[in-house]
Amino acid sequence: MRYSGGLSPSLEDVREGIRGHIEGYYGRRGYGLLAAELKTSGEVVGRVGLLTTELDDEADAEIHYHMAPEVWGDGLATEAARAVLRWALREGELRRVVAAIHPDNAASRRVAEKCGLRFWKEATPEDAGPLQLYVLERAGGG
């Protein structure tokens, strides 16, 4: 949570957030966040998916991946993010997907790079600190 904006919410806040997310993202955009589960046990160990972000006055799909500390370093974030990106740029028919990463978050940068995203530029949005932006575009450029 150090790089994604704050304290962990209460269980009821999480439930309300999930309800709002389903309506606001899946209902309007056709994508959103998914539960990341261990294949062996079905245990939920994180979330991965797409949200929308505004960059340079253009709305882009932004890849998000948050995993529980006990699975850090196991390659699960990379595996899950690759699956979402494959869907987004093929079946989802998005033109591009971006990742907005705090400059100190080396692990997140490694995941983005392993998934084929390349450094695009630095940004400092009004409502956030400095970010490094990475991008992956659909083959053929459009």
VENWO-V141146 format. One record per pair of residues at least 4 apart in sequence whose C-alpha atoms are under 8 Angstrom apart, sorted by sequence separation. I is the first residue (numbers start at 1). J is the second residue. If there is no record, write none. Layout:
BEGIN
i->(I,I)
j->(J,J)
END
This chain:
BEGIN
i->(1,2,9,10,11,12,13,14,15,16,17,18,19,20,21,22,23,24,25,26,37,38,54,55,67,68,72,75,76,77,78,79,80,81,82,83,84,85,86,87,88,89,90,101,105,106,107,108,109,110,111,112,113,124,125,137,138,1,9,21,22,23,24,25,26,37,38,54,55,67,71,86,87,88,89,112,113,124,125,137,1,25,26,37,38,53,54,88,89,112,124,125,1,25,37,38,52,53,89,101,123,124,36,37,52,53,89,101,122,123,35,36,37,52,53,67,88,122,123,22,35,36,51,52,67,122,123,21,35,36,50,51,66,121,122,35,36,50,51,65,85,120,121,34,35,50,51,99,119,120,121,33,34,49,50,119,120,33,34,48,49,65,119,120,33,48,49,65,118,119,32,33,47,48,64,117,118,31,32,33,47,48,63,99,117,118,31,32,46,47,98,117,31,46,47,116,46,45,46,63,112,45,25,45,102,103,102,103,48,102,103,85,101,102,33,36,100,101,48,49,100,101,48,61,78,82,100,101,50,63,77,78,81,99,100,49,61,62,63,64,98,99,48,60,61,62,63,78,98,99,60,61,62,78,98,60,62,97,98,96,97,96,97,96,95,96,95,36,94,95,95,89,90,89,3,3)
j->(5,6,13,14,15,16,17,18,19,20,21,22,23,24,25,26,27,28,29,30,41,42,58,59,71,72,76,79,80,81,82,83,84,85,86,87,88,89,90,91,92,93,94,105,109,110,111,112,113,114,115,116,117,128,129,141,142,6,14,26,27,28,29,30,31,42,43,59,60,72,76,91,92,93,94,117,118,129,130,142,7,31,32,43,44,59,60,94,95,118,130,131,8,32,44,45,59,60,96,108,130,131,44,45,60,61,97,109,130,131,44,45,46,61,62,76,97,131,132,32,45,46,61,62,77,132,133,32,46,47,61,62,77,132,133,47,48,62,63,77,97,132,133,47,48,63,64,112,132,133,134,47,48,63,64,133,134,48,49,63,64,80,134,135,49,64,65,81,134,135,49,50,64,65,81,134,135,49,50,51,65,66,81,117,135,136,50,51,65,66,117,136,51,66,67,136,67,67,68,85,134,68,51,71,129,130,130,131,77,131,132,115,131,132,64,67,131,132,80,81,132,133,81,94,111,115,133,134,84,97,111,112,115,133,134,84,96,97,98,99,133,134,84,96,97,98,99,114,134,135,97,98,99,115,135,98,100,135,136,135,136,136,137,137,137,138,138,80,138,141,142,137,138,138,102,105)
END
